[in-house]
């Protein structure tokens, strides 16, 4: 059932292989810098936000200058989730942690 703002409530995002690798890297980094529990909680919160994006696909900003149809959503000021809406699915293409130039890193893939 659609809410009129995007896709149906309870929709889940499709996490692509590159984004899964990004999440694993984030998990490893935060584990080293903090703890297993903190890392798991942060990555879990990113995944929850991906599901929010699946329900509200226009929440992120268009990033057509990087790739046609690409959107980017900030998360907790240090993470960018890059995704594309393909058909009725939100595909998470990459997750960038830190304040680095995510657009350049996306294009380098």
Buried (B, 14 or more C-beta within 10 A) or exposed (E): EEEEEBBEEEBBBBBBEBBEEBBEEBBEBBBEEEEEEEBEEBBEEBBEBBBBBBBBBEBBEEBEEBBEEBBBBEBEEEBBBBBBBEEEBBBBBBBBBEEEEBBEBBEEE
